Amino acid sequence: MSVKSKLVIPSDPERLVEVDAFAEERIAKLRFTQDQRDDIAISLSEAVNNAILHGNGGDIKKTVTIVLEERSSDLRMEVTDQGDGFAVEEVADPTDPENLLAESGRGLLIIRHLMDEVNVTPGKTGTQVELIKKYSNNT
Amino acid sequence: MKLKSEQHGSVVVIELKGKIMGGPDATLFRDELKKSLDAGVTKVIVDLGKVDWMNSSGLGILIGGLTTVKNAGGEMKLARVTDKIKSLLMITKLVQVFSSYDSVESAIASFSD
């Protein structure tokens, strides 16, 4: 059995605080350590930021949908934008010396380190990013 | 994110607090930095001791600050980097880019070396 919660926001970076509060309230009661909770919050903010800025191109008329699914063995998060999709393999390596001083482009790299599973599904009517954090590692 | 700045002689210490996740945080930090640079203070320490966490936008804000200060002929250093931020600096290899100090005092002292 799983418990699902959903939040839909317009593509406005100022709404990130609302997303964080929405997730924090639900994650607080789950059996993660504080460190894991921070990993989840950071990763969700990355995915939502990407959806707002890159997926929807900052178009405030387009929305970002966030779904949190509390499952028996993990927390599954789904972030979906309404953009035209993007090719993950085209994202430049942010650790390449010539990109080190770039101010953006590190979101996916960080998410992949902090989450147990990351799946990006680009589509013509939006990209869906699935993030999974398992309970088993330290809890 | 909340921000507070305090001048120690020729050095300004900008203390960041809370969660740094982008959006309005970048403008807040940029404006504070500009105020110091406009006043001729180009030795900058960013105190991260009270930051809960930051994401890649937060790292971008720090890089933007580093570049801005460097272009103004100054230097920006980090102090009291938390374990969580340290791990992000390692993952992104930005540990090579920033000078970090365990305390604000040692960061201030490093400017007189």
gemmi code that builds the backbone of each chain (N, CA, C; Angstrom):
import gemmi

chains = {
    "A": [
        ("MET", (0.840, -1.193, 0.000), (0.000, 0.000, 0.000), (0.882, 1.253, 0.000)),
        ("SER", (0.426, 2.286, -0.687), (1.211, 3.512, -0.695), (0.301, 4.724, -0.453)),
        ("VAL", (0.928, 5.812, -0.005), (0.179, 7.052, 0.223), (0.718, 8.087, -0.744)),
        ("LYS", (-0.171, 8.684, -1.534), (0.257, 9.658, -2.533), (-0.197, 11.067, -2.175)),
        ("SER", (0.689, 12.056, -2.397), (0.310, 13.458, -2.231), (0.714, 14.186, -3.498)),
        ("LYS", (-0.059, 15.196, -3.865), (0.211, 15.893, -5.122), (0.152, 17.403, -4.931)),
        ("LEU", (1.057, 18.092, -5.608), (1.069, 19.561, -5.579), (1.317, 20.051, -7.001)),
        ("VAL", (0.558, 21.023, -7.429), (0.765, 21.618, -8.760), (1.082, 23.093, -8.563)),
        ("ILE", (2.202, 23.541, -9.166), (2.584, 24.958, -9.026), (2.828, 25.573, -10.415)),
        ("PRO", (2.674, 26.895, -10.531), (3.065, 27.543, -11.784), (4.595, 27.614, -11.860)),
        ("SER", (5.127, 27.881, -13.054), (6.594, 27.901, -13.224), (7.203, 29.189, -12.680)),
        ("ASP", (7.213, 29.301, -11.370), (7.752, 30.493, -10.718), (8.752, 30.025, -9.649)),
        ("PRO", (10.044, 30.392, -9.814), (11.051, 29.929, -8.840), (10.730, 30.336, -7.405)),
        ("GLU", (9.932, 31.387, -7.237), (9.581, 31.810, -5.876), (8.690, 30.781, -5.176)),
        ("ARG", (8.109, 29.843, -5.956), (7.237, 28.830, -5.373), (8.018, 27.636, -4.809)),
        ("LEU", (9.341, 27.656, -4.959), (10.173, 26.557, -4.440), (10.008, 26.383, -2.932)),
        ("VAL", (9.825, 27.499, -2.250), (9.662, 27.450, -0.788), (8.412, 26.642, -0.438)),
        ("GLU", (7.368, 26.833, -1.227), (6.105, 26.108, -1.004), (6.297, 24.599, -1.243)),
        ("VAL", (7.071, 24.269, -2.280), (7.345, 22.856, -2.581), (8.124, 22.238, -1.418)),
        ("ASP", (9.099, 22.977, -0.919), (9.918, 22.472, 0.188), (9.060, 22.216, 1.432)),
        ("ALA", (8.168, 23.151, 1.731), (7.296, 22.997, 2.913), (6.363, 21.791, 2.737)),
        ("PHE", (5.848, 21.627, 1.525), (4.953, 20.503, 1.198), (5.669, 19.170, 1.429)),
        ("ALA", (6.910, 19.092, 0.944), (7.671, 17.843, 1.076), (8.120, 17.634, 2.520)),
        ("GLU", (8.598, 18.708, 3.151), (9.135, 18.600, 4.517), (8.092, 18.033, 5.477)),
        ("GLU", (6.867, 18.511, 5.355), (5.792, 18.069, 6.236), (5.555, 16.557, 6.097)),
        ("ARG", (5.625, 16.081, 4.866), (5.366, 14.649, 4.632), (6.573, 13.774, 4.974)),
        ("ILE", (7.760, 14.282, 4.696), (8.976, 13.483, 4.927), (9.296, 13.375, 6.416)),
        ("ALA", (8.894, 14.405, 7.185), (9.212, 14.440, 8.618), (8.753, 13.177, 9.343)),
        ("LYS", (7.626, 12.624, 8.894), (7.082, 11.462, 9.617), (7.598, 10.131, 9.064)),
        ("LEU", (8.440, 10.181, 8.048), (8.982, 8.944, 7.477), (10.289, 8.566, 8.176)),
        ("ARG", (10.676, 7.298, 8.083), (11.852, 6.848, 8.842), (13.168, 7.068, 8.103)),
        ("PHE", (13.434, 8.325, 7.799), (14.727, 8.709, 7.224), (15.538, 9.444, 8.279)),
        ("THR", (16.856, 9.424, 8.149), (17.702, 10.226, 9.027), (17.624, 11.681, 8.550)),
        ("GLN", (18.095, 12.612, 9.373), (18.084, 14.025, 8.977), (18.917, 14.231, 7.711)),
        ("ASP", (20.027, 13.507, 7.630), (20.892, 13.619, 6.457), (20.139, 13.179, 5.188)),
        ("GLN", (19.397, 12.082, 5.313), (18.618, 11.589, 4.161), (17.483, 12.551, 3.808)),
        ("ARG", (16.890, 13.164, 4.844), (15.821, 14.142, 4.587), (16.376, 15.327, 3.803)),
        ("ASP", (17.584, 15.740, 4.175), (18.219, 16.851, 3.441), (18.499, 16.440, 1.996)),
        ("ASP", (18.970, 15.203, 1.806), (19.227, 14.704, 0.439), (17.952, 14.762, -0.406)),
        ("ILE", (16.845, 14.360, 0.215), (15.551, 14.350, -0.487), (15.129, 15.784, -0.833)),
        ("ALA", (15.247, 16.684, 0.156), (14.830, 18.077, -0.061), (15.683, 18.741, -1.147)),
        ("ILE", (16.998, 18.492, -1.102), (17.895, 19.079, -2.108), (17.516, 18.556, -3.493)),
        ("SER", (17.341, 17.233, -3.595), (17.058, 16.622, -4.902), (15.721, 17.082, -5.468)),
        ("LEU", (14.714, 17.178, -4.586), (13.406, 17.630, -5.068), (13.506, 19.081, -5.558)),
        ("SER", (14.230, 19.915, -4.819), (14.364, 21.320, -5.249), (15.102, 21.409, -6.582)),
        ("GLU", (16.076, 20.524, -6.790), (16.805, 20.501, -8.076), (15.853, 20.144, -9.219)),
        ("ALA", (15.077, 19.081, -8.989), (14.185, 18.604, -10.053), (13.119, 19.652, -10.384)),
        ("VAL", (12.586, 20.308, -9.342), (11.551, 21.318, -9.583), (12.164, 22.549, -10.270)),
        ("ASN", (13.354, 22.953, -9.818), (14.065, 24.076, -10.450), (14.299, 23.799, -11.937)),
        ("ASN", (14.758, 22.584, -12.243), (14.995, 22.194, -13.643), (13.700, 22.250, -14.451)),
        ("ALA", (12.622, 21.749, -13.827), (11.325, 21.727, -14.515), (10.852, 23.148, -14.824)),
        ("ILE", (11.047, 24.046, -13.859), (10.603, 25.438, -14.039), (11.449, 26.141, -15.106)),
        ("LEU", (12.769, 26.060, -14.931), (13.665, 26.863, -15.770), (13.952, 26.229, -17.127)),
        ("HIS", (14.234, 24.918, -17.130), (14.632, 24.267, -18.388), (13.440, 23.593, -19.079)),
        ("GLY", (12.655, 22.835, -18.306), (11.505, 22.144, -18.894), (10.482, 23.137, -19.439)),
        ("ASN", (9.993, 24.006, -18.557), (8.948, 24.954, -18.952), (9.507, 26.285, -19.435)),
        ("GLY", (10.828, 26.426, -19.421), (11.461, 27.656, -19.896), (10.999, 28.900, -19.138)),
        ("GLY", (10.614, 28.721, -17.876), (10.200, 29.856, -17.053), (8.839, 30.431, -17.447)),
        ("ASP", (8.108, 29.719, -18.294), (6.780, 30.186, -18.723), (5.778, 29.974, -17.588)),
        ("ILE", (5.372, 31.073, -16.986), (4.533, 31.006, -15.789), (3.158, 30.376, -16.059)),
        ("LYS", (2.758, 30.330, -17.328), (1.460, 29.721, -17.675), (1.545, 28.184, -17.640)),
        ("LYS", (2.785, 27.675, -17.705), (2.949, 26.218, -17.639), (3.131, 25.797, -16.181)),
        ("THR", (2.701, 24.594, -15.882), (2.760, 24.146, -14.486), (3.803, 23.038, -14.284)),
        ("VAL", (4.133, 22.828, -13.024), (4.980, 21.703, -12.617), (4.172, 20.892, -11.609)),
        ("THR", (4.102, 19.591, -11.843), (3.342, 18.722, -10.944), (4.307, 17.865, -10.130)),
        ("ILE", (4.107, 17.884, -8.832), (4.971, 17.120, -7.925), (4.112, 16.065, -7.230)),
        ("VAL", (4.541, 14.821, -7.319), (3.818, 13.739, -6.635), (4.794, 13.041, -5.687)),
        ("LEU", (4.392, 12.906, -4.447), (5.185, 12.161, -3.465), (4.447, 10.873, -3.156)),
        ("GLU", (5.141, 9.774, -3.248), (4.484, 8.492, -2.978), (5.257, 7.759, -1.890)),
        ("GLU", (4.638, 7.673, -0.727), (5.264, 6.965, 0.401), (4.961, 5.486, 0.239)),
        ("ARG", (5.993, 4.687, -0.016), (5.800, 3.245, -0.211), (6.467, 2.482, 0.927)),
        ("SER", (6.249, 1.188, 0.984), (6.757, 0.425, 2.128), (8.285, 0.415, 2.194)),
        ("SER", (8.952, 0.425, 1.064), (10.405, 0.307, 1.091), (11.139, 1.578, 0.676)),
        ("ASP", (10.391, 2.583, 0.201), (11.070, 3.800, -0.265), (10.099, 4.971, -0.379)),
        ("LEU", (10.678, 6.109, -0.733), (9.885, 7.289, -1.078), (10.114, 7.534, -2.562)),
        ("ARG", (9.028, 7.635, -3.302), (9.139, 7.894, -4.731), (8.589, 9.291, -4.997)),
        ("MET", (9.369, 10.091, -5.738), (8.915, 11.444, -6.072), (8.896, 11.569, -7.587)),
        ("GLU", (7.903, 12.285, -8.058), (7.748, 12.434, -9.500), (7.553, 13.927, -9.783)),
        ("VAL", (8.369, 14.465, -10.677), (8.266, 15.886, -11.040), (8.032, 15.957, -12.544)),
        ("THR", (6.911, 16.558, -12.942), (6.564, 16.588, -14.368), (6.335, 18.021, -14.835)),
        ("ASP", (7.008, 18.379, -15.932), (6.797, 19.725, -16.480), (5.918, 19.637, -17.725)),
        ("GLN", (5.720, 20.765, -18.379), (4.889, 20.802, -19.594), (5.704, 21.302, -20.787)),
        ("GLY", (7.008, 21.053, -20.740), (7.885, 21.536, -21.811), (7.979, 20.580, -22.985)),
        ("ASP", (8.940, 20.854, -23.862), (9.091, 20.042, -25.085), (10.044, 18.861, -24.890)),
        ("GLY", (10.543, 18.683, -23.685), (11.478, 17.579, -23.425), (12.908, 18.004, -23.715)),
        ("PHE", (13.844, 17.355, -23.065), (15.253, 17.672, -23.329), (16.079, 16.395, -23.288)),
        ("ALA", (17.211, 16.425, -24.002), (18.067, 15.238, -24.076), (19.089, 15.282, -22.943)),
        ("VAL", (18.968, 14.339, -22.014), (19.852, 14.300, -20.844), (21.320, 14.223, -21.274)),
        ("GLU", (21.568, 13.443, -22.341), (22.958, 13.257, -22.775), (23.596, 14.523, -23.335)),
        ("GLU", (22.747, 15.545, -23.610), (23.296, 16.798, -24.139), (23.718, 17.771, -23.036)),
        ("VAL", (23.432, 17.416, -21.786), (23.824, 18.284, -20.674), (25.348, 18.184, -20.505)),
        ("ALA", (26.026, 19.340, -20.562), (27.492, 19.349, -20.477), (27.958, 18.858, -19.107)),
        ("ASP", (29.113, 18.184, -19.084), (29.672, 17.684, -17.822), (30.121, 18.870, -16.957)),
        ("PRO", (29.415, 19.111, -15.824), (29.771, 20.293, -15.017), (31.113, 20.161, -14.306)),
        ("THR", (31.661, 18.941, -14.261), (32.947, 18.768, -13.577), (34.132, 18.922, -14.543)),
        ("ASP", (33.820, 19.110, -15.822), (34.871, 19.369, -16.805), (35.525, 20.711, -16.425)),
        ("PRO", (36.880, 20.773, -16.384), (37.538, 22.012, -15.957), (37.023, 23.270, -16.651)),
        ("GLU", (36.640, 23.147, -17.913), (36.187, 24.370, -18.602), (34.753, 24.785, -18.210)),
        ("ASN", (34.039, 23.885, -17.491), (32.682, 24.239, -17.040), (32.622, 24.527, -15.539)),
        ("LEU", (33.756, 24.414, -14.866), (33.741, 24.515, -13.396), (33.173, 25.832, -12.866)),
        ("LEU", (33.400, 26.913, -13.598), (32.922, 28.209, -13.109), (31.549, 28.587, -13.657)),
        ("ALA", (30.900, 27.643, -14.338), (29.539, 27.903, -14.823), (28.614, 28.005, -13.619)),
        ("GLU", (27.630, 28.896, -13.689), (26.762, 29.094, -12.533), (25.607, 28.097, -12.478)),
        ("SER", (25.419, 27.311, -13.541), (24.343, 26.327, -13.513), (24.796, 25.038, -14.203)),
        ("GLY", (23.915, 24.024, -14.196), (24.214, 22.775, -14.903), (24.634, 21.615, -14.005)),
        ("ARG", (24.476, 21.791, -12.669), (24.930, 20.735, -11.748), (23.784, 19.932, -11.138)),
        ("GLY", (22.552, 20.319, -11.437), (21.389, 19.715, -10.794), (21.332, 18.200, -10.913)),
        ("LEU", (21.415, 17.705, -12.148), (21.294, 16.248, -12.355), (22.436, 15.482, -11.696)),
        ("LEU", (23.642, 16.058, -11.777), (24.815, 15.415, -11.156), (24.568, 15.222, -9.651)),
        ("ILE", (24.056, 16.262, -9.014), (23.794, 16.200, -7.571), (22.677, 15.200, -7.262)),
        ("ILE", (21.605, 15.264, -8.033), (20.487, 14.335, -7.807), (20.971, 12.882, -7.902)),
        ("ARG", (21.777, 12.598, -8.904), (22.244, 11.217, -9.119), (23.105, 10.733, -7.947)),
        ("HIS", (23.794, 11.650, -7.274), (24.601, 11.264, -6.116), (23.753, 11.061, -4.863)),
        ("LEU", (22.698, 11.842, -4.733), (21.940, 11.823, -3.478), (20.782, 10.825, -3.452)),
        ("MET", (20.275, 10.473, -4.620), (19.128, 9.558, -4.692), (19.594, 8.138, -5.027)),
        ("ASP", (18.752, 7.156, -4.706), (19.097, 5.764, -5.034), (18.759, 5.439, -6.475)),
        ("GLU", (17.737, 6.106, -6.988), (17.349, 5.838, -8.383), (16.823, 7.120, -9.010)),
        ("VAL", (17.252, 7.394, -10.230), (16.787, 8.590, -10.943), (16.432, 8.177, -12.365)),
        ("ASN", (15.212, 8.469, -12.779), (14.796, 8.160, -14.154), (14.222, 9.405, -14.808)),
        ("VAL", (14.777, 9.766, -15.940), (14.286, 10.941, -16.669), (13.596, 10.444, -17.930)),
        ("THR", (12.319, 10.780, -18.071), (11.561, 10.358, -19.259), (11.101, 11.585, -20.025)),
        ("PRO", (11.837, 11.940, -21.087), (11.394, 13.102, -21.867), (10.209, 12.737, -22.752)),
        ("GLY", (9.318, 13.677, -22.939), (8.158, 13.439, -23.811), (7.798, 14.730, -24.499)),
        ("LYS", (6.970, 14.621, -25.546), (6.615, 15.819, -26.309), (5.726, 16.774, -25.521)),
        ("THR", (5.053, 16.231, -24.506), (4.178, 17.108, -23.713), (4.741, 17.314, -22.308)),
        ("GLY", (6.024, 17.046, -22.154), (6.638, 17.279, -20.850), (7.629, 16.196, -20.461)),
        ("THR", (8.532, 16.579, -19.562), (9.522, 15.618, -19.076), (9.123, 15.186, -17.671)),
        ("GLN", (9.269, 13.887, -17.415), (8.966, 13.383, -16.086), (10.268, 12.892, -15.444)),
        ("VAL", (10.547, 13.388, -14.246), (11.734, 12.943, -13.512), (11.259, 12.166, -12.295)),
        ("GLU", (11.741, 10.938, -12.174), (11.360, 10.085, -11.051), (12.567, 9.931, -10.132)),
        ("LEU", (12.355, 10.215, -8.854), (13.439, 10.126, -7.861), (13.023, 9.130, -6.786)),
        ("ILE", (13.925, 8.221, -6.451), (13.598, 7.236, -5.411), (14.670, 7.211, -4.329)),
        ("LYS", (14.224, 7.298, -3.075), (15.135, 7.171, -1.930), (14.649, 5.981, -1.104)),
        ("LYS", (15.526, 5.009, -0.938), (15.134, 3.797, -0.204), (15.365, 3.952, 1.293)),
        ("TYR", (14.604, 3.204, 2.079), (14.794, 3.212, 3.529), (15.973, 2.352, 3.948)),
        ("SER", (16.255, 1.356, 3.171), (17.146, 0.288, 3.625), (18.580, 0.686, 3.970)),
        ("ASN", (19.132, 1.723, 3.340), (20.558, 2.010, 3.505), (21.022, 2.247, 4.936)),
        ("ASN", (20.357, 3.203, 5.640), (20.817, 3.540, 6.993), (19.729, 3.485, 8.045)),
        ("THR", (18.560, 3.033, 7.656), (17.470, 3.109, 8.636), (16.954, 1.720, 8.979)),
    ],
    "B": [
        ("MET", (16.181, 31.745, 2.516), (17.531, 32.118, 2.988), (17.487, 33.478, 3.680)),
        ("LYS", (18.255, 33.596, 4.734), (18.409, 34.892, 5.398), (19.872, 35.277, 5.305)),
        ("LEU", (20.112, 36.557, 5.418), (21.491, 37.031, 5.210), (21.790, 38.189, 6.164)),
        ("LYS", (23.029, 38.193, 6.645), (23.438, 39.274, 7.550), (24.888, 39.594, 7.221)),
        ("SER", (25.244, 40.857, 7.166), (26.662, 41.122, 6.883), (27.260, 42.062, 7.915)),
        ("GLU", (28.536, 41.844, 8.170), (29.226, 42.589, 9.218), (30.646, 42.870, 8.752)),
        ("GLN", (31.112, 44.089, 8.955), (32.468, 44.412, 8.505), (33.473, 44.263, 9.654)),
        ("HIS", (34.586, 43.613, 9.353), (35.682, 43.442, 10.325), (36.912, 44.081, 9.691)),
        ("GLY", (37.183, 45.335, 9.990), (38.308, 46.039, 9.354), (38.059, 46.143, 7.865)),
        ("SER", (38.983, 45.593, 7.080), (38.842, 45.692, 5.620), (38.124, 44.474, 5.022)),
        ("VAL", (37.600, 43.630, 5.910), (36.958, 42.389, 5.447), (35.459, 42.423, 5.764)),
        ("VAL", (34.646, 41.983, 4.814), (33.214, 41.866, 5.110), (32.863, 40.387, 5.243)),
        ("VAL", (32.088, 40.081, 6.293), (31.637, 38.701, 6.498), (30.132, 38.665, 6.210)),
        ("ILE", (29.767, 37.892, 5.214), (28.344, 37.736, 4.882), (27.890, 36.375, 5.416)),
        ("GLU", (26.999, 36.427, 6.390), (26.501, 35.177, 6.995), (25.191, 34.766, 6.333)),
        ("LEU", (25.166, 33.556, 5.796), (23.944, 33.034, 5.179), (23.298, 32.053, 6.149)),
        ("LYS", (21.980, 31.991, 6.101), (21.256, 31.151, 7.066), (20.055, 30.483, 6.396)),
        ("GLY", (19.769, 29.248, 6.781), (18.586, 28.565, 6.270), (18.867, 27.686, 5.066)),
        ("LYS", (17.901, 27.627, 4.160), (18.038, 26.784, 2.969), (18.276, 27.688, 1.761)),
        ("ILE", (19.277, 27.346, 0.962), (19.576, 28.170, -0.214), (19.173, 27.371, -1.438)),
        ("MET", (18.056, 27.760, -2.054), (17.505, 26.926, -3.127), (17.245, 27.684, -4.416)),
        ("GLY", (17.773, 28.888, -4.535), (17.583, 29.625, -5.789), (16.437, 30.608, -5.668)),
        ("GLY", (15.822, 30.961, -6.784), (14.754, 31.952, -6.765), (15.283, 33.284, -6.277)),
        ("PRO", (14.639, 33.870, -5.253), (15.039, 35.206, -4.799), (16.376, 35.236, -4.053)),
        ("ASP", (16.900, 34.064, -3.661), (18.152, 34.024, -2.886), (19.319, 34.670, -3.649)),
        ("ALA", (19.368, 34.453, -4.957), (20.475, 34.966, -5.774), (20.496, 36.492, -5.747)),
        ("THR", (19.326, 37.104, -5.896), (19.235, 38.570, -5.910), (19.667, 39.138, -4.562)),
        ("LEU", (19.208, 38.491, -3.505), (19.532, 38.938, -2.143), (21.046, 38.953, -1.931)),
        ("PHE", (21.700, 37.873, -2.322), (23.149, 37.751, -2.127), (23.898, 38.736, -3.037)),
        ("ARG", (23.481, 38.803, -4.297), (24.148, 39.679, -5.273), (24.077, 41.142, -4.804)),
        ("ASP", (22.907, 41.560, -4.316), (22.726, 42.947, -3.870), (23.624, 43.256, -2.678)),
        ("GLU", (23.732, 42.303, -1.757), (24.559, 42.512, -0.562), (26.037, 42.630, -0.947)),
        ("LEU", (26.429, 41.768, -1.877), (27.814, 41.766, -2.346), (28.134, 43.082, -3.044)),
        ("LYS", (27.211, 43.538, -3.861), (27.399, 44.781, -4.626), (27.579, 45.966, -3.667)),
        ("LYS", (26.804, 45.947, -2.577), (26.886, 47.022, -1.588), (28.313, 47.121, -1.046)),
        ("SER", (28.909, 45.966, -0.717), (30.273, 45.949, -0.171), (31.281, 46.393, -1.225)),
        ("LEU", (31.147, 45.870, -2.427), (32.107, 46.209, -3.484), (32.007, 47.695, -3.823)),
        ("ASP", (30.791, 48.229, -3.869), (30.608, 49.662, -4.155), (31.251, 50.518, -3.073)),
        ("ALA", (31.301, 49.977, -1.850), (31.912, 50.716, -0.735), (33.433, 50.490, -0.687)),
        ("GLY", (33.931, 49.746, -1.657), (35.379, 49.518, -1.743), (35.887, 48.357, -0.916)),
        ("VAL", (34.969, 47.567, -0.358), (35.375, 46.398, 0.438), (35.407, 45.184, -0.496)),
        ("THR", (36.612, 44.685, -0.761), (36.730, 43.600, -1.756), (37.253, 42.292, -1.152)),
        ("LYS", (37.445, 42.284, 0.169), (37.822, 41.026, 0.838), (36.545, 40.477, 1.468)),
        ("VAL", (36.091, 39.365, 0.941), (34.767, 38.864, 1.333), (34.856, 37.445, 1.894)),
        ("ILE", (34.163, 37.250, 3.019), (34.045, 35.900, 3.583), (32.555, 35.544, 3.613)),
        ("VAL", (32.237, 34.372, 3.110), (30.854, 33.907, 3.188), (30.802, 32.826, 4.266)),
        ("ASP", (30.086, 33.136, 5.343), (29.968, 32.223, 6.485), (28.762, 31.289, 6.251)),
        ("LEU", (29.055, 29.991, 6.103), (27.998, 29.025, 5.776), (27.580, 28.174, 6.980)),
        ("GLY", (28.070, 28.536, 8.164), (27.841, 27.725, 9.370), (26.384, 27.508, 9.722)),
        ("LYS", (25.510, 28.439, 9.332), (24.091, 28.320, 9.706), (23.205, 27.932, 8.518)),
        ("VAL", (23.832, 27.428, 7.470), (23.053, 27.005, 6.295), (22.608, 25.552, 6.492)),
        ("ASP", (21.303, 25.303, 6.403), (20.789, 23.929, 6.553), (21.227, 23.079, 5.365)),
        ("TRP", (20.955, 23.574, 4.181), (21.426, 22.912, 2.961), (21.336, 23.878, 1.788)),
        ("MET", (22.036, 23.565, 0.730), (21.886, 24.337, -0.499), (21.845, 23.368, -1.672)),
        ("ASN", (21.224, 23.800, -2.755), (21.205, 22.970, -3.956), (22.163, 23.576, -4.995)),
        ("SER", (22.069, 23.128, -6.232), (23.018, 23.615, -7.241), (22.830, 25.107, -7.521)),
        ("SER", (21.617, 25.623, -7.292), (21.406, 27.064, -7.456), (22.213, 27.817, -6.396)),
        ("GLY", (22.252, 27.251, -5.191), (23.063, 27.847, -4.128), (24.534, 27.857, -4.499)),
        ("LEU", (24.996, 26.738, -5.070), (26.404, 26.680, -5.505), (26.639, 27.716, -6.602)),
        ("GLY", (25.648, 27.867, -7.503), (25.745, 28.859, -8.580), (25.841, 30.276, -8.025)),
        ("ILE", (25.111, 30.522, -6.944), (25.145, 31.842, -6.302), (26.559, 32.113, -5.772)),
        ("LEU", (27.162, 31.092, -5.158), (28.526, 31.251, -4.624), (29.531, 31.483, -5.761)),
        ("ILE", (29.383, 30.740, -6.855), (30.299, 30.904, -7.991), (30.149, 32.299, -8.608)),
        ("GLY", (28.894, 32.732, -8.734), (28.636, 34.082, -9.252), (29.322, 35.128, -8.379)),
        ("GLY", (29.236, 34.924, -7.054), (29.877, 35.849, -6.114), (31.384, 35.842, -6.261)),
        ("LEU", (31.937, 34.637, -6.395), (33.391, 34.488, -6.541), (33.884, 35.254, -7.781)),
        ("THR", (33.170, 35.084, -8.883), (33.544, 35.743, -10.136), (33.406, 37.262, -10.016)),
        ("THR", (32.305, 37.713, -9.424), (32.063, 39.153, -9.270), (33.175, 39.800, -8.438)),
        ("VAL", (33.519, 39.151, -7.316), (34.539, 39.718, -6.422), (35.906, 39.717, -7.120)),
        ("LYS", (36.200, 38.621, -7.822), (37.476, 38.519, -8.542), (37.580, 39.623, -9.594)),
        ("ASN", (36.487, 39.850, -10.322), (36.483, 40.888, -11.355), (36.656, 42.287, -10.770)),
        ("ALA", (36.307, 42.434, -9.487), (36.465, 43.729, -8.821), (37.850, 43.833, -8.176)),
        ("GLY", (38.695, 42.836, -8.427), (40.058, 42.856, -7.894), (40.155, 42.334, -6.477)),
        ("GLY", (39.119, 41.694, -5.998), (39.125, 41.197, -4.624), (39.193, 39.693, -4.529)),
        ("GLU", (38.842, 39.187, -3.345), (38.903, 37.748, -3.115), (37.722, 37.331, -2.224)),
        ("MET", (37.117, 36.201, -2.539), (36.012, 35.689, -1.725), (36.375, 34.306, -1.180)),
        ("LYS", (36.209, 34.114, 0.124), (36.542, 32.829, 0.750), (35.329, 32.323, 1.531)),
        ("LEU", (35.317, 31.016, 1.771), (34.204, 30.415, 2.520), (34.656, 30.077, 3.937)),
        ("ALA", (33.743, 30.195, 4.890), (34.055, 29.796, 6.260), (32.942, 28.899, 6.795)),
        ("ARG", (33.309, 28.017, 7.711), (32.369, 27.126, 8.405), (31.463, 26.366, 7.427)),
        ("VAL", (32.101, 25.732, 6.455), (31.354, 24.949, 5.466), (30.848, 23.677, 6.140)),
        ("THR", (29.552, 23.457, 6.115), (28.980, 22.276, 6.788), (29.329, 20.997, 6.010)),
        ("ASP", (29.164, 19.854, 6.683), (29.493, 18.572, 6.032), (28.653, 18.366, 4.769)),
        ("LYS", (27.390, 18.767, 4.845), (26.497, 18.567, 3.686), (26.997, 19.376, 2.485)),
        ("ILE", (27.382, 20.631, 2.754), (27.863, 21.479, 1.641), (29.223, 20.978, 1.151)),
        ("LYS", (30.048, 20.518, 2.112), (31.361, 19.962, 1.723), (31.162, 18.808, 0.737)),
        ("SER", (30.178, 17.958, 1.022), (29.973, 16.808, 0.135), (29.516, 17.271, -1.251)),
        ("LEU", (28.709, 18.335, -1.298), (28.289, 18.863, -2.610), (29.481, 19.464, -3.367)),
        ("LEU", (30.377, 20.117, -2.615), (31.572, 20.709, -3.256), (32.476, 19.599, -3.807)),
        ("MET", (32.485, 18.450, -3.100), (33.291, 17.313, -3.566), (32.672, 16.709, -4.836)),
        ("ILE", (31.372, 16.456, -4.775), (30.660, 15.844, -5.915), (30.862, 16.683, -7.183)),
        ("THR", (30.756, 17.992, -7.026), (30.799, 18.892, -8.189), (32.224, 19.345, -8.528)),
        ("LYS", (33.189, 18.906, -7.724), (34.602, 19.287, -7.870), (34.845, 20.784, -7.629)),
        ("LEU", (33.867, 21.454, -7.042), (34.040, 22.880, -6.763), (34.964, 23.113, -5.577)),
        ("VAL", (35.317, 22.019, -4.915), (36.268, 22.107, -3.814), (37.603, 22.694, -4.315)),
        ("GLN", (37.860, 22.515, -5.615), (39.095, 23.059, -6.230), (39.017, 24.572, -6.429)),
        ("VAL", (37.808, 25.095, -6.415), (37.606, 26.496, -6.793), (37.588, 27.435, -5.576)),
        ("PHE", (37.063, 26.924, -4.446), (36.896, 27.778, -3.267), (37.970, 27.541, -2.203)),
        ("SER", (38.399, 28.626, -1.562), (39.246, 28.499, -0.368), (38.301, 28.438, 0.824)),
        ("SER", (38.463, 27.411, 1.663), (37.556, 27.250, 2.804), (38.322, 27.223, 4.115)),
        ("TYR", (37.698, 27.768, 5.155), (38.327, 27.835, 6.480), (37.337, 27.325, 7.535)),
        ("ASP", (37.895, 26.722, 8.596), (37.033, 26.133, 9.621), (36.297, 27.174, 10.461)),
        ("SER", (36.884, 28.367, 10.565), (36.221, 29.407, 11.360), (36.286, 30.743, 10.627)),
        ("VAL", (35.410, 31.646, 11.031), (35.399, 32.993, 10.435), (36.712, 33.701, 10.792)),
        ("GLU", (37.167, 33.470, 12.030), (38.402, 34.124, 12.488), (39.588, 33.712, 11.616)),
        ("SER", (39.712, 32.406, 11.331), (40.856, 31.969, 10.523), (40.722, 32.462, 9.078)),
        ("ALA", (39.486, 32.618, 8.612), (39.295, 33.156, 7.257), (39.724, 34.622, 7.213)),
        ("ILE", (39.355, 35.370, 8.262), (39.751, 36.785, 8.320), (41.281, 36.884, 8.377)),
        ("ALA", (41.876, 36.044, 9.233), (43.345, 36.069, 9.395), (44.054, 35.741, 8.085)),
        ("SER", (43.440, 34.899, 7.260), (44.095, 34.489, 6.004), (44.297, 35.661, 5.058)),
        ("PHE", (43.492, 36.709, 5.222), (43.633, 37.870, 4.338), (44.888, 38.690, 4.663)),
        ("SER", (45.433, 38.490, 5.870), (46.634, 39.262, 6.201), (47.908, 38.461, 5.955)),
        ("ASP", (47.756, 37.226, 5.428), (48.941, 36.394, 5.152), (49.788, 37.004, 4.033)),
    ],
}
model = gemmi.Model(1)
for chain_id, residues in chains.items():
    chain = gemmi.Chain(chain_id)
    for i, (resn, *xyz) in enumerate(residues, 1):
        res = gemmi.Residue()
        res.name, res.seqid = resn, gemmi.SeqId(i, " ")
        for name, pos in zip(("N", "CA", "C"), xyz):
            atom = gemmi.Atom()
            atom.name, atom.element = name, gemmi.Element(name[0])
            atom.pos, atom.b_iso = gemmi.Position(*pos), 0.0
            res.add_atom(atom)
        chain.add_residue(res)
    model.add_chain(chain)
structure = gemmi.Structure()
structure.add_model(model)
structure.setup_entities()
